[in-house]
Amino acid sequence: MPPGLPARLLEVLVALPPLVLLATAALPASLANAHAKTVRTAITGLIAAAFAAALAAAGLLTATGPVDRAFLTASSSLPLNLGVYFDSLSAVMMLLITTVGLVIARFSIRALDGEPGQGRFFTWLAFTIGAVLAVVVARNLLMLTAAWMLTSLGLHMLLLQYPDRPWALWAARKKFLISRLGDAFLLAALGLTFATFGTADYADLFAQADAQRAAGGGWAAGLIGLLLVLGAMTKSAQVPFHSWLPDTMEAPTPVSALMHAGIINAGGYLVIRLSPLVSLSHFSLDILAVVGAITALFGGLVMLSQTSIKRALAFSTIAQMGFMMLQCGLGAFGAALLHIVAHSAYKAHAFLASGSVLEAAARTKTTASPLPRGGAAALAAIAAAATAGGICLGVFTVAGIDPLTKPGGLVLGIVLIIALTTLLWQAFLTRSLRLAGGGVLAATGVAVAYVAALAATNQILTGSSVATALPPASLLGGVVAAIVVVGFLGVFAIQAATPLLSRLPAVRALHVHAANGFYLDIPARRLTARAWGLTDPVP
């Protein structure tokens, strides 16, 4: 093979799929709908080709190393470099997006078969996937911002698939306003970045960010980091910008699944990709950690009170995105990337399978036996916590991991112990030695799998642009860590005590408030109503 050919081939494999998929939106909706079967077959084939290109690009990356290529270079009149930036982080996200996108496309063929707007749906599905791919392979912050806006356009058009549904129209308009706010944050960050560093190209930005980190950063870097964090919060449905996600459940189910192909988790990708900039300011990371923790706890509580399967899944996604942002705020960028991949895979499947959940539940008849209460439940919780702590300590020791030396390691280790405690507590409450033993094995397997997957993710990110050096810990950072731990312990206590306290008026009132999302969506509803002169519909 001639020298340089693998690198050139890699550039084509990275640049071509986003361009081709974006171009599909040029097909008129009337023409696409008139030839729906042809369109859906062609677009599914294009997405499959993008998946094949992602596989090939990931393989070539191991031979060529990261690619930073400008196809259109800057001039004195146009200070813009258009090209691709492709490293291991881009490869992971490109594979994730095309895999989930291909599954959704194939599912949509049957799910929307016979609908008059199927052709239009597939063109905007391809456009949205192409826009997300463009975010992932963008060479600079300007290209990322433009692609970021295109993802919002594609999602908006998909949310309008059923324009005769009042709530679908309402949700699309609310999402439109929140997205424009996110665009404003990113545009402000772009302008301040160019004014501060004189460039928007990743390679130059990251090099200058490293130099500033050694010099202690500055107010401009801190403001850039804060603006990027705010932009990420709007895209990843963080409190108080979260209310658009549950309302979009009126859209076709494939759209709900498509959220997890790099749309709802684009905020996490933005923070990880620009971590050299964001991590210049510990204040930005602390804000991200606090907001992420609040969102995770809020989403978890509201999820438990929902009667609609899709809305429960939506609030579950909000909680998961909050935990991902918490990981980013703690500096555990490898853990956040692992969370993006794992959550996207299982939650996309959960949405696509949501239609058969009730049918499956109806076929399953179980007789629940009363579980121990009071002192027995407390002893089971103590035993579960001790066992979970022992499992984590053993796994960390065998793996040679010291949580105290890892970014956010202590906090995330405690959260892992709490999660395993929940699993073990349910097993111990059964008073069955067989089930308790199975719970211990399951908890051990979860801990081992997580540590192994995290080690593999960190290894994959070796040599990428993801930040590894963080600013010195601050007093605020310690307070944030304490709040996170107390918050997760509180949620575990509420979950454990709910069966015992469910008849108390205060608990019933809490359930009602949680079912209504603690009314945090009211400002967004009022803003949407004022912007379009609408009356708030009842979903």
C-alpha positions in Angstrom: 0.0 0.0 0.0 1.5 3.4 -1.0 2.6 5.6 2.0 -0.1 8.0 3.1 -2.9 6.1 1.5 -4.3 4.7 4.8 -4.5 8.3 6.2 -6.2 9.5 3.0 -8.7 6.7 3.1 -9.4 7.3 6.7 -10.1 11.0 6.0 -12.7 10.0 3.3 -14.3 7.4 5.5 -14.7 10.0 8.2 -15.8 13.0 6.1 -18.1 11.3 3.6 -20.9 9.7 5.7 -22.0 13.0 7.4 -22.1 14.9 4.1 -24.1 12.2 2.3 -26.6 11.8 5.1 -27.1 15.5 5.5 -27.8 15.8 1.7 -30.8 13.5 2.0 -32.9 16.4 3.5 -32.8 18.1 0.0 -35.3 15.5 -1.2 -38.8 17.1 -1.2 -41.2 15.6 1.4 -43.9 15.1 -1.3 -41.5 13.1 -3.5 -40.1 11.1 -0.5 -43.6 10.2 0.6 -44.7 9.2 -2.9 -41.8 6.7 -3.1 -41.6 5.8 0.6 -40.4 2.2 0.0 -37.6 3.2 -2.3 -36.6 6.0 0.1 -36.6 3.9 3.2 -34.5 1.2 1.5 -32.0 3.7 0.1 -31.6 5.5 3.4 -31.3 2.4 5.5 -28.6 1.3 3.0 -26.8 4.7 3.4 -26.9 4.3 7.2 -25.5 0.8 6.9 -22.7 2.1 4.7 -22.0 4.8 7.4 -21.8 2.0 9.9 -19.3 0.0 7.7 -17.3 3.2 7.3 -17.2 3.7 11.0 -15.9 0.2 11.5 -13.3 0.6 8.8 -12.2 4.0 10.2 -11.8 2.6 13.7 -9.6 -0.1 12.3 -7.5 2.3 10.2 -7.1 4.6 13.2 -5.0 2.0 15.0 -2.6 2.1 12.1 -2.5 5.8 11.2 -3.1 7.5 14.6 -5.4 10.5 15.0 -6.2 12.6 12.0 -6.4 16.4 11.9 -7.0 17.4 8.3 -8.2 20.7 6.9 -9.7 20.5 3.5 -10.4 24.2 3.2 -7.7 26.3 4.9 -8.0 29.7 6.3 -7.2 32.9 4.4 -6.8 36.5 5.4 -10.4 37.2 4.4 -11.9 34.0 5.8 -10.3 32.8 9.1 -11.9 29.4 8.8 -10.5 25.8 8.5 -13.0 23.2 7.4 -11.9 19.6 7.9 -12.1 16.6 10.2 -10.6 15.8 13.6 -10.7 12.0 14.3 -9.3 10.3 17.3 -10.3 7.4 19.5 -13.1 9.5 21.2 -14.5 10.3 17.7 -14.2 6.6 16.7 -16.2 5.4 19.7 -19.0 7.9 19.2 -19.1 7.3 15.4 -19.5 3.6 16.0 -22.2 4.2 18.6 -24.2 6.6 16.5 -24.2 4.5 13.3 -25.0 1.3 15.2 -28.0 2.8 17.0 -29.0 4.7 13.9 -29.0 1.5 11.8 -31.1 -0.4 14.3 -33.6 2.5 14.5 -33.8 2.7 10.7 -34.5 -1.0 10.3 -37.1 -0.8 13.1 -38.8 2.2 11.6 -39.4 0.4 8.3 -42.0 -1.8 10.0 -43.1 0.7 12.7 -44.1 3.3 10.2 -45.1 1.0 7.4 -48.1 2.4 5.5 -48.0 5.9 7.1 -48.4 8.7 4.6 -45.3 10.6 6.0 -42.9 7.7 6.1 -40.7 9.0 3.3 -40.3 12.4 5.0 -39.5 10.7 8.3 -36.6 8.7 6.8 -35.1 11.8 5.1 -35.0 13.7 8.4 -33.8 10.6 10.2 -30.8 10.4 7.9 -30.2 14.2 8.2 -30.2 14.0 12.0 -27.8 11.1 12.1 -25.6 13.0 9.6 -25.6 16.1 11.8 -24.6 14.1 14.9 -21.8 12.5 13.0 -20.7 16.0 11.9 -20.6 17.1 15.6 -18.3 14.1 16.3 -15.8 14.6 13.5 -15.8 18.4 13.4 -12.3 19.9 13.3 -13.0 23.0 15.3 -15.4 24.7 17.6 -17.1 26.6 14.7 -17.9 23.5 12.8 -19.1 21.8 16.0 -21.4 24.7 16.7 -22.9 24.6 13.2 -23.4 20.9 13.4 -24.9 21.3 16.9 -27.5 23.6 15.4 -28.2 21.1 12.6 -29.0 18.4 15.1 -31.6 20.6 16.6 -33.1 21.3 13.2 -33.3 17.6 12.4 -34.8 16.7 15.7 -37.3 19.5 15.4 -38.5 18.2 12.0 -38.8 14.7 13.4 -40.9 16.0 16.4 -43.3 17.5 13.8 -43.9 14.1 12.2 -47.5 14.2 13.5 -48.4 17.9 13.2 -52.1 17.1 14.0 -51.2 16.2 17.6 -51.4 19.4 19.7 -49.0 18.1 22.3 -46.4 17.1 19.7 -46.6 20.6 18.3 -46.3 22.1 21.8 -43.3 20.0 22.7 -41.5 20.8 19.5 -41.9 24.5 20.1 -40.7 24.2 23.7 -37.7 22.2 22.5 -37.1 24.9 19.9 -36.8 27.6 22.5 -34.5 25.7 24.8 -32.3 24.7 21.8 -32.0 28.4 20.8 -30.8 29.2 24.3 -28.2 26.4 24.0 -27.1 27.8 20.6 -26.7 31.2 22.2 -24.4 29.8 24.9 -22.3 28.0 22.3 -22.0 31.0 20.1 -21.0 33.1 23.0 -18.4 30.5 23.9 -17.2 30.4 20.3 -16.8 34.2 20.2 -15.0 34.4 23.5 -12.7 31.5 22.5 -11.7 33.1 19.3 -11.1 36.4 21.1 -9.0 34.8 23.8 -7.0 32.2 21.8 -7.2 33.6 18.3 -8.3 30.2 16.9 -11.2 27.8 16.9 -9.2 24.7 15.8 -9.0 21.9 18.3 -5.3 21.2 18.0 -4.3 24.9 18.6 -6.9 25.3 21.3 -5.8 22.3 23.3 -2.1 23.3 23.0 -2.9 26.8 24.3 -5.2 25.4 27.0 -2.3 23.2 28.3 -0.1 26.3 28.4 -2.7 28.3 30.3 -3.3 25.4 32.7 0.4 25.6 33.7 0.0 29.4 34.2 -3.1 29.0 36.3 -5.8 29.8 33.6 -7.7 33.1 33.8 -11.1 34.7 33.9 -11.8 34.3 30.2 -11.0 30.6 30.3 -13.4 30.2 33.3 -16.1 32.0 31.5 -15.6 29.9 28.3 -15.9 26.7 30.4 -19.1 28.0 32.1 -20.7 28.8 28.7 -19.8 25.4 27.3 -21.3 23.8 30.4 -24.5 25.7 30.1 -24.8 24.8 26.4 -24.2 21.1 27.3 -26.9 21.3 29.9 -29.6 22.4 27.4 -28.8 19.6 25.0 -28.6 16.9 27.7 -31.8 17.9 29.5 -30.3 19.0 32.7 -32.3 20.9 35.4 -33.7 23.5 34.7 -33.6 22.9 30.9 -34.9 19.3 31.2 -38.7 19.6 30.6 -38.4 19.3 26.7 -37.4 15.7 26.8 -40.5 14.1 28.5 -42.8 16.2 26.4 -41.3 14.8 23.1 -42.7 11.3 23.9 -45.6 12.3 21.6 -43.3 11.8 18.6 -42.9 8.3 17.0 -41.1 5.8 19.2 -38.1 5.6 16.9 -37.5 9.3 17.5 -37.4 8.6 21.3 -34.8 5.9 20.6 -32.9 8.2 18.2 -32.3 10.6 21.1 -29.7 8.2 22.3 -27.7 8.2 19.1 -25.7 11.2 20.1 -28.5 13.8 20.6 -29.4 13.7 24.2 -25.8 12.7 25.1 -24.3 15.4 22.8 -23.8 17.6 25.9 -21.6 14.9 27.5 -19.7 14.5 24.3 -19.2 18.3 24.1 -17.7 18.4 27.6 -15.5 15.4 27.0 -14.2 16.7 23.6 -13.6 20.2 25.0 -12.4 18.9 28.4 -9.0 20.7 28.0 -10.9 24.0 27.9 -13.6 23.2 30.4 -11.1 21.8 32.9 -9.2 25.1 33.0 -11.8 26.2 35.6 -12.6 24.1 38.6 -15.7 26.3 39.1 -17.1 25.1 35.8 -16.5 21.5 36.8 -18.1 22.1 40.2 -21.2 23.6 38.6 -21.4 20.7 36.3 -21.1 18.2 39.1 -23.8 20.0 41.2 -26.2 20.3 38.4 -25.6 16.7 37.3 -26.2 15.4 40.8 -29.4 17.4 41.2 -30.6 16.2 37.8 -29.8 12.6 38.6 -31.6 12.6 41.9 -34.6 14.6 40.5 -34.9 12.3 37.5 -34.7 9.2 39.6 -37.5 10.3 42.0 -39.8 11.5 39.2 -39.3 8.4 37.2 -40.6 6.2 40.0 -43.9 8.1 40.0 -44.8 8.0 36.3 -47.6 5.9 35.0 -46.7 6.3 31.3 -43.9 3.9 30.2 -42.3 6.3 27.7 -42.4 9.2 30.2 -40.8 7.0 32.9 -38.1 6.1 30.4 -37.7 9.8 29.6 -37.1 10.7 33.2 -34.8 7.8 33.6 -32.8 9.2 30.7 -32.7 12.6 32.4 -31.4 10.9 35.6 -28.8 9.0 33.6 -27.6 12.1 31.7 -27.4 13.8 35.1 -25.1 11.1 36.4 -23.0 11.3 33.2 -22.6 15.1 33.8 -21.7 14.4 37.4 -18.9 12.1 36.2 -17.7 14.9 33.8 -17.8 17.4 36.7 -15.7 15.1 38.8 -13.2 14.9 36.0 -13.9 11.2 35.3 -14.2 11.7 31.5 -13.5 8.0 30.8 -16.3 6.9 33.1 -18.6 9.5 31.4 -17.8 8.1 27.9 -18.5 4.5 29.1 -21.8 5.7 30.6 -22.7 7.3 27.2 -22.1 4.1 25.3 -23.8 1.7 27.8 -26.8 4.0 28.4 -27.4 4.6 24.7 -27.4 0.9 23.9 -29.8 -0.3 26.6 -32.1 2.8 26.6 -32.5 2.8 22.8 -33.5 -0.9 23.1 -35.9 0.0 26.0 -37.7 2.6 23.9 -38.0 0.3 20.9 -39.3 -2.5 23.1 -41.7 -0.3 25.1 -44.7 -1.3 23.1 -44.5 -4.9 24.2 -43.8 -4.2 27.9 -47.5 -4.3 28.9 -48.1 -7.4 26.9 -45.2 -9.2 28.5 -46.3 -8.1 31.9 -49.8 -9.4 31.3 -48.3 -12.8 30.4 -46.2 -12.9 33.6 -48.2 -13.7 36.7 -46.4 -13.7 40.0 -47.5 -13.8 43.6 -45.4 -11.5 45.7 -44.7 -12.6 49.3 -44.5 -10.0 52.0 -41.0 -8.8 52.7 -39.5 -8.2 56.2 -39.9 -4.8 57.7 -38.5 -2.8 60.6 -35.5 -4.2 62.3 -35.1 -7.1 59.8 -35.1 -4.7 56.9 -32.5 -2.5 58.6 -30.2 -5.4 59.3 -30.5 -6.5 55.7 -29.6 -3.0 54.6 -26.5 -3.0 56.9 -25.4 -6.4 55.7 -25.9 -5.4 52.1 -23.9 -2.2 52.5 -21.1 -4.1 54.2 -21.1 -6.7 51.5 -21.1 -4.1 48.7 -18.2 -2.3 50.3 -16.3 -5.5 50.6 -16.9 -6.4 47.0 -15.8 -3.0 45.7 -12.7 -3.0 47.9 -11.8 -6.5 46.7 -12.3 -5.7 43.0 -10.4 -2.4 43.3 -7.5 -4.2 45.1 -7.3 -6.9 42.5 -7.4 -4.4 39.7 -4.8 -2.2 41.3 -7.0 0.8 41.6 -6.8 3.4 44.3 -10.0 5.5 44.2 -8.3 8.3 46.1 -5.9 8.9 43.2 -8.5 8.9 40.5 -10.6 12.0 39.4 -13.8 11.7 41.4 -12.8 8.2 42.3 -13.9 8.4 46.0 -17.3 9.8 45.1 -18.0 7.5 42.2 -16.8 4.5 44.3 -19.3 5.4 47.1 -22.0 5.7 44.4 -21.1 2.3 43.1 -21.3 0.9 46.6 -24.8 2.4 47.1 -25.9 0.9 43.8 -24.7 -2.5 44.7 -26.3 -2.2 48.1 -29.7 -1.6 46.5 -29.2 -4.8 44.5 -28.0 -6.9 47.5 -30.6 -5.5 49.9 -33.5 -6.8 47.7 -31.8 -10.2 47.6 -31.2 -10.3 51.3 -34.8 -9.3 52.1 -36.0 -12.6 50.6 -34.4 -14.6 53.4 -33.4 -17.1 50.8 -29.9 -18.3 51.0 -29.9 -19.2 47.3 -31.2 -15.8 46.2 -28.8 -14.0 48.6 -25.9 -16.0 47.2 -27.1 -15.2 43.7 -27.3 -11.5 44.6 -23.7 -11.5 45.8 -22.5 -13.2 42.6 -24.5 -10.7 40.5 -23.1 -7.7 42.5 -19.6 -9.1 42.1 -20.1 -9.6 38.4 -21.4 -6.0 38.0 -18.4 -4.6 39.9 -15.9 -6.6 37.9 -17.6 -5.8 34.6 -17.7 -2.1 35.4 -14.0 -1.9 36.4 -12.9 -3.9 33.4 -15.0 -1.8 31.0 -13.7 1.4 32.6 -10.1 0.3 32.2 -10.8 -0.6 28.6 -12.4 2.8 28.0 -9.5 4.7 29.6 -7.1 2.7 27.5 -9.0 3.6 24.3 -8.8 7.2 25.2 -5.0 7.1 25.7 -3.5 9.4 23.2 -6.7 11.3 22.5 -7.3 15.0 23.4 -9.3 14.2 26.5 -8.0 16.1 29.5 -6.1 14.2 32.1 -4.7 17.0 34.2 -7.2 18.8 36.4 -6.9 22.1 38.4 -6.2 21.7 42.1 -9.2 20.7 44.2 -11.0 23.6 45.9 -13.1 23.9 49.1 -16.2 24.1 46.8 -15.2 20.8 45.2 -15.1 19.1 48.6 -18.6 20.6 49.4 -19.9 19.4 46.1 -18.5 15.8 46.7 -20.2 15.8 50.1 -23.5 17.0 48.7 -23.4 14.3 46.0 -22.8 11.5 48.5 -25.4 12.7 50.9 -27.9 13.1 48.1 -27.5 9.5 46.8 -27.6 8.1 50.3 -30.9 10.1 50.8 -32.4 8.6 47.6 -31.5 5.1 48.8 -33.1 5.8 52.2 -36.3 7.1 50.5 -36.5 4.1 48.2 -35.9 1.7 51.2 -38.5 3.4 53.4 -41.2 4.0 50.8 -42.9 0.6 51.4 -43.1 1.3 55.1 -44.1 4.9 54.9 -46.3 4.8 51.8 -49.5 5.5 53.7 -48.3 8.6 55.4 -49.9 11.8 54.0 -46.5 13.5 53.5 -45.3 10.5 51.4 -48.4 10.5 49.4 -48.1 14.3 48.8 -44.5 13.7 47.7 -45.6 11.2 45.2 -48.1 13.6 43.7 -45.5 16.4 43.4 -43.0 13.9 41.9 -45.6 12.7 39.4 -45.9 16.4 38.2 -42.1 16.8 38.0 -42.2 19.1 41.1 -43.6 21.7 38.7 -40.2 22.7 37.4 -41.5 22.8 33.8 -43.9 25.6 34.5 -41.5 28.5 33.5 -40.7 26.7 30.2 -44.4 26.2 29.5 -45.3 29.8 30.2 -42.4 31.0 28.0 -43.6 28.7 25.1 -47.2 29.9 25.5 -46.1 33.5 25.4 -43.8 33.1 22.4 -46.5 31.5 20.3 -49.7 32.9 21.9 -50.9 29.4 22.8 -53.0 27.9 25.5 -51.1 25.2 27.4 -52.6 21.8 26.2 -53.2 18.9 28.6 -51.0 15.9 27.6 
